[in-house]
Amino acid sequence: MKIFKTYFIISFILFGSVALAQSSSAYTRYGIGNVDYTYSARAFGLAHTGTAMLNRDYVEILNPASWAALKLTRIEFSLILNGVNLSDANQTAFYSDADFKGFTFAFPISSKYGIGFASGLIPYSRVSYQVVERNTNTPPFISDYTTTYEGKGGLSRLFMGATVSFADWVFGATAEYYFGTLRYISKIDFDVITYNPANLELDYRPRGFGSTVGLISQNFASLFNSKTISNLRIGVSANIIDELVMDTLLTISRRTVPDTLGYGETTMKIPVRLAAGITMGITQKYVVNIDYIYQPWSQFNIGGVASGSLRDVNKISAAFEYIPTNLSGSSAWEQIQLRAGLSYEQTQYRINGVDINQYSVFAGFSYPLGIGNSLDVGFEYSDRGTTESGLIREQFFRINVGLTFGELWFIRQEK
């Protein structure tokens, strides 16, 4: 267990050092920003699929029922490297940053009854943008100035949950606590130093409870009487968040003195997210996943007021995985698992009447670091938005690097 304590310490160090890193995506100004569907580098390489998978070797959060197949006590954490190329009708810019994706801890309780337990701290959404506007067309008696619009923060999820199996059907559920800070800053800097700069800052601090429930079916492969199809399951899950209580704070800073303009409490309503998927194993070596996610962001509201810049999310993803089976006597390179996937997403953003859609390509691999341990790497290229109608095209380049460790715990010693 000493090795697990070391991993926990490393996780907290990483979390504290990069949690406030910032890239630039102007669309995250709306709602609660970009939503994270998974934190795992493995699921990242699988195009965020896995609603119907029973996972032996890693902890997936999209469907808690997947923990029923765990064989070892596991701890996982991952770091993501973000790069985004932004283009409008006139110019192009590139931004990059790093972000800690959280950690999970899980262990099996009963393989006979499919009972497993998992907990963790992971991000739910992220706000990260910075837009600079230069103003030179000013009257003679007013200095030229620069306006900066900045947003940062996000919503985090602390969870614990368990699974149980009945007649090879697996049910899982979690109890979750949501918290975070969404910070929006407007800053004016004048060219003439005798004009005082000003910062206007709006903070949202939501908090509250939620749950994710999921179901994975029995193996339907036997219905086809085929030696090729080794596993065929369907899965569904629902992420339900209670109405969050939210503190709001509005401050303005002139020179270096902050002044609170307003403070209050309101509510935030995040819509239910539904996921459905199918997974098929082929000759014990290959896995094919197809997942669909729906979340009606048109129902999102703050204090009962909906946003006119949000619409319903529809996302479909397909992925492929290669898993070596003949491991006895093979080298580490021969044990590498490979992944690839595609997705199309009608995102939650609708700006100036224009729908923002996203196309993504994924790839990944797992390199073994010993029995039950691995280095997992996932890659993503995504393209969304447009340079027309005064909007921005965003091209994302992401690398998710994860470490997963497994140990055999809770073994009864014979006397």
C-alpha positions in Angstrom: 0.0 0.0 0.0 3.0 2.3 0.3 3.2 2.6 -3.4 -0.4 3.8 -3.6 0.3 6.5 -1.0 3.1 7.8 -3.3 0.7 7.9 -6.2 -1.8 9.9 -4.2 0.8 12.4 -3.2 1.9 12.8 -6.9 -1.7 13.3 -7.9 -2.2 16.2 -5.4 1.0 17.9 -6.4 0.0 17.8 -10.1 -3.5 19.0 -9.3 -2.2 22.0 -7.4 0.4 23.0 -10.0 -1.6 23.0 -13.2 -5.3 23.2 -12.2 -5.5 26.9 -13.1 -3.8 26.7 -16.4 -5.6 28.4 -19.3 -5.9 28.1 -23.0 -8.2 30.1 -25.2 -11.7 29.0 -26.5 -14.1 31.9 -26.8 -17.1 29.6 -27.0 -16.5 28.6 -23.3 -17.9 31.9 -22.3 -21.4 30.4 -22.6 -23.1 28.0 -20.2 -20.5 26.3 -18.0 -17.9 26.0 -20.8 -16.6 22.8 -22.5 -17.9 19.6 -20.9 -15.6 16.7 -20.1 -17.0 13.4 -21.1 -14.1 11.4 -19.7 -10.8 12.0 -17.9 -9.2 8.6 -18.8 -6.5 8.5 -21.4 -7.8 5.1 -22.5 -11.3 6.3 -23.1 -9.8 9.4 -24.7 -8.2 7.2 -27.4 -11.6 5.5 -27.8 -13.3 8.8 -28.8 -14.9 9.0 -25.4 -16.8 5.8 -25.9 -17.4 3.0 -23.4 -20.9 3.2 -22.1 -21.4 -0.6 -22.7 -17.9 -1.8 -21.7 -17.0 -3.8 -18.7 -13.5 -2.7 -17.9 -11.0 -5.0 -16.2 -8.0 -2.6 -16.3 -9.2 0.9 -15.9 -11.9 3.1 -14.3 -14.4 4.6 -16.7 -16.8 7.4 -15.5 -19.3 7.5 -18.3 -21.1 4.4 -16.9 -20.5 3.4 -13.3 -21.7 -0.2 -14.1 -18.4 -0.8 -15.9 -16.6 -1.2 -12.6 -18.1 -4.6 -12.0 -15.3 -6.3 -14.0 -12.4 -4.9 -12.0 -9.9 -7.5 -10.9 -7.3 -5.3 -9.1 -7.4 -2.3 -6.8 -6.6 0.6 -9.1 -5.6 4.2 -9.0 -5.4 6.4 -12.0 -4.6 9.9 -12.9 -4.0 11.8 -16.1 -2.6 15.0 -17.5 -3.8 16.6 -20.8 -1.8 18.9 -23.0 -4.0 21.3 -25.0 -3.2 23.2 -28.1 -5.7 25.2 -30.1 -5.3 27.1 -33.3 -7.9 30.0 -33.6 -8.8 31.6 -36.9 -11.2 34.4 -37.8 -11.6 36.3 -41.1 -8.4 38.3 -40.5 -5.9 36.5 -38.4 -4.7 33.2 -36.8 -3.3 32.5 -33.3 -2.1 29.4 -31.5 -2.4 28.8 -27.7 -1.3 25.9 -25.5 -1.5 24.8 -21.9 -1.6 21.8 -19.6 -4.4 20.7 -17.3 -4.7 18.0 -14.7 -7.7 15.7 -15.4 -8.2 14.3 -11.9 -7.7 10.9 -10.3 -9.8 7.8 -9.4 -9.5 5.0 -7.0 -11.4 1.7 -7.3 -11.3 -1.9 -6.1 -13.4 -5.1 -6.6 -15.4 -6.5 -3.7 -17.0 -9.6 -5.1 -16.4 -11.0 -8.5 -19.3 -13.5 -8.0 -21.9 -10.7 -7.6 -20.1 -8.1 -9.7 -19.7 -5.8 -6.7 -17.1 -3.0 -7.2 -16.4 0.3 -5.6 -14.9 3.5 -7.1 -14.3 7.1 -6.1 -12.5 10.1 -7.5 -12.2 13.8 -8.2 -12.5 14.8 -11.8 -13.5 17.9 -13.9 -17.0 18.2 -15.3 -16.5 21.4 -17.3 -13.9 24.1 -18.1 -14.1 27.7 -18.9 -10.9 29.1 -20.6 -10.7 32.0 -23.0 -9.1 35.3 -23.4 -10.2 37.9 -26.1 -8.3 41.1 -26.6 -10.0 44.0 -28.4 -8.1 47.1 -29.5 -10.0 50.4 -29.6 -8.4 53.3 -31.5 -11.5 55.0 -33.0 -12.0 57.2 -29.9 -12.9 60.9 -29.6 -9.9 63.3 -29.3 -10.4 63.9 -25.6 -10.5 60.1 -24.8 -7.3 57.9 -24.8 -7.2 54.8 -27.0 -7.6 51.7 -24.9 -7.5 47.9 -24.9 -10.3 45.8 -23.6 -9.6 42.2 -22.4 -12.3 39.7 -21.9 -11.2 36.7 -19.9 -12.8 33.6 -18.4 -11.4 30.8 -16.4 -12.4 28.1 -13.9 -14.9 25.3 -14.2 -17.0 22.7 -12.4 -15.5 19.7 -10.6 -17.1 16.5 -9.5 -16.3 14.5 -6.4 -17.9 11.0 -6.5 -18.1 7.6 -5.0 -20.2 4.7 -6.2 -20.7 0.9 -6.5 -21.9 -1.8 -8.8 -23.9 -5.1 -8.5 -24.7 -7.8 -10.9 -27.9 -9.8 -11.4 -28.1 -12.6 -13.9 -25.1 -11.1 -15.8 -26.9 -7.7 -16.0 -24.8 -5.0 -14.2 -26.2 -2.0 -12.4 -24.1 0.9 -11.1 -24.7 4.2 -9.3 -22.8 7.1 -7.8 -23.3 9.8 -5.2 -21.6 13.0 -6.4 -20.8 16.5 -5.2 -20.3 19.3 -7.6 -18.4 22.5 -6.9 -16.3 25.1 -8.6 -15.8 28.7 -9.6 -16.6 30.3 -13.0 -14.8 33.6 -13.2 -15.5 36.3 -15.9 -13.2 39.3 -16.1 -13.5 42.5 -18.2 -10.5 44.8 -18.1 -9.8 48.2 -19.7 -6.2 49.5 -20.1 -5.7 53.0 -21.4 -2.7 54.1 -23.5 -2.4 57.3 -21.4 -1.1 56.4 -18.0 -3.0 59.2 -16.3 -6.2 57.3 -17.1 -6.8 54.7 -14.4 -7.4 51.1 -15.6 -10.5 49.2 -14.4 -11.3 45.5 -13.9 -14.9 44.2 -13.6 -15.0 40.6 -12.2 -18.1 38.3 -12.0 -17.7 35.1 -10.0 -20.2 32.2 -10.0 -19.6 29.6 -7.3 -22.0 26.7 -7.7 -22.3 23.7 -5.4 -24.7 20.8 -5.0 -25.3 17.1 -5.4 -26.0 14.7 -8.2 -25.8 11.1 -9.4 -24.9 8.9 -12.3 -26.8 5.7 -12.8 -26.0 3.0 -15.4 -26.9 -0.4 -16.7 -24.9 -2.9 -18.9 -26.6 -5.9 -20.3 -25.6 -9.5 -20.3 -23.5 -10.9 -23.1 -25.6 -11.4 -26.2 -22.9 -13.1 -28.2 -24.3 -16.5 -27.7 -27.4 -15.5 -29.7 -25.4 -15.4 -32.9 -23.8 -18.8 -32.4 -20.6 -17.4 -33.8 -16.9 -18.1 -32.9 -16.0 -14.6 -34.2 -18.2 -12.5 -31.9 -16.9 -13.1 -28.4 -18.7 -10.3 -26.6 -21.8 -8.2 -27.4 -23.3 -5.9 -24.8 -25.4 -2.7 -24.7 -25.3 0.0 -22.0 -27.1 3.1 -20.9 -26.4 5.7 -18.3 -27.8 9.0 -17.0 -26.0 11.8 -15.3 -28.5 13.7 -13.1 -27.5 16.9 -11.3 -29.8 18.6 -8.7 -30.4 22.3 -9.0 -27.1 23.8 -7.8 -27.0 26.6 -5.3 -24.7 29.4 -6.6 -23.1 32.3 -4.9 -22.5 35.3 -7.1 -20.0 38.1 -6.5 -19.5 41.2 -8.7 -16.5 43.4 -8.0 -14.8 46.3 -9.7 -11.2 47.4 -9.2 -10.0 50.9 -9.8 -6.2 51.1 -9.5 -5.5 48.5 -6.8 -8.6 48.9 -4.6 -11.4 46.3 -5.2 -15.0 47.4 -4.5 -17.9 44.9 -4.2 -20.8 46.0 -6.3 -23.1 43.1 -5.6 -23.3 39.8 -3.7 -26.1 37.3 -3.7 -27.3 33.7 -4.1 -29.1 32.1 -7.0 -29.5 28.7 -8.7 -28.0 26.9 -11.6 -29.8 24.1 -13.5 -27.7 21.7 -15.6 -29.7 19.3 -17.8 -29.6 15.5 -17.5 -27.0 13.8 -19.8 -28.1 10.5 -21.4 -25.7 8.1 -23.0 -26.3 4.8 -24.8 -23.8 2.5 -26.4 -23.0 -0.9 -27.8 -19.7 -2.8 -27.6 -18.7 -5.9 -29.6 -15.7 -8.1 -29.1 -14.2 -9.9 -32.1 -12.1 -13.0 -31.6 -11.0 -11.9 -28.2 -8.5 -9.4 -29.8 -10.6 -6.6 -31.1 -13.3 -4.4 -29.7 -15.7 -2.1 -31.5 -17.7 0.6 -29.7 -20.5 2.9 -30.9 -21.9 5.5 -28.4 -24.5 8.2 -28.5 -24.7 11.1 -26.0 -27.6 13.6 -25.6 -27.9 16.5 -23.3 -30.5 19.3 -23.7 -28.5 22.4 -23.0 -31.4 24.5 -24.2 -32.8 23.8 -20.7 -29.8 25.2 -18.9 -30.6 28.3 -16.8 -29.2 30.5 -14.1 -31.8 31.9 -11.7 -34.5 30.6 -14.0 -33.2 32.5 -17.0 -32.2 30.5 -20.0 -29.3 31.3 -22.4 -30.1 32.1 -26.0 -26.6 30.9 -27.0 -27.1 27.2 -26.0 -28.8 24.3 -27.8 -29.1 20.5 -27.3 -26.0 18.3 -27.6 -26.1 15.3 -29.9 -22.9 13.3 -30.2 -22.2 10.0 -31.9 -18.8 8.3 -31.7 -17.3 5.1 -33.0 -14.0 3.5 -31.9 -11.8 0.4 -32.4 -9.4 -1.2 -30.0 -6.8 -3.9 -30.5 -5.9 -6.0 -27.4 -3.1 -8.6 -27.6 -4.1 -11.9 -26.1 -1.1 -14.2 -26.3 1.0 -12.5 -23.6 3.0 -15.4 -22.3 6.7 -14.8 -23.1 5.9 -11.8 -25.3 7.9 -8.5 -25.0 6.4 -5.2 -23.7 6.2 -3.9 -27.3 4.1 -7.0 -28.3 1.7 -6.2 -25.4 0.9 -2.7 -26.5 -2.9 -2.0 -26.9 -3.9 0.3 -29.8 -7.0 2.5 -30.2 -8.6 4.8 -32.7 -12.0 6.6 -33.1 -14.1 9.2 -34.8 -16.9 11.4 -33.5 -19.4 14.0 -34.7 -20.9 16.4 -32.2 -23.6 19.0 -32.4 -22.2 21.1 -29.6 -24.2 23.1 -27.1 -23.1 26.4 -28.7 -25.3 28.5 -31.0 -23.7 31.9 -31.6 -25.4 34.7 -33.6 -27.9 32.1 -34.9 -25.1 29.8 -36.2 -24.8 26.3 -34.9 -21.3 25.2 -33.8 -20.5 21.6 -34.8 -17.4 19.6 -34.1 -15.6 16.8 -36.0 -13.0 14.8 -34.1 -10.4 12.1 -34.8 -8.8 10.1 -31.9 -6.0 7.6 -31.5 -4.2 6.0 -28.5 -2.1 3.2 -27.0 -1.3 1.6 -23.7 2.3 0.6 -22.9 2.6 -2.0 -20.0 4.7 -1.1 -17.0 4.4 -4.4 -15.3 1.5 -6.6 -14.2 -1.6 -4.4 -13.8 0.3 -1.1 -14.6 0.4 0.9 -17.8 1.2 4.2 -19.4 -1.8 5.3 -21.4 -1.7 7.9 -24.1 -4.5 9.4 -26.2 -4.5 11.8 -29.1 -7.2 14.1 -30.4 -7.7 16.4 -33.3 -11.0 18.4 -33.4 -12.3 21.1 -35.7 -15.3 23.2 -34.8 -16.7 26.6 -35.6 -16.4 28.8 -38.7 -14.7 32.1 -39.8 -17.9 33.3 -41.3 -20.5 35.6 -39.5 -17.8 37.1 -37.4 -17.2 33.8 -35.6 -14.0 31.8 -34.8 -12.8 28.4 -36.1 -11.1 26.3 -33.4 -8.7 23.5 -34.2 -7.8 21.5 -31.1 -4.7 19.3 -30.7 -4.7 17.4 -27.4 -2.6 14.7 -25.8 -3.9 12.9 -22.8 -1.2 11.1 -20.7 -2.4 8.8 -18.0 -0.9 6.4 -15.5 -2.9 3.4 -14.2 -1.6 1.2 -11.3 -3.1 -2.0 -10.0 -2.4 -4.0 -6.9 -4.0 -7.1 -5.3 -5.6 -6.0 -2.1 -8.0 -7.5 0.5 -6.7 -11.1 0.1 -7.7 -13.3 3.1 -4.6 -15.1 4.5 -4.9 -18.8 5.3 -4.1 -19.7 8.9 
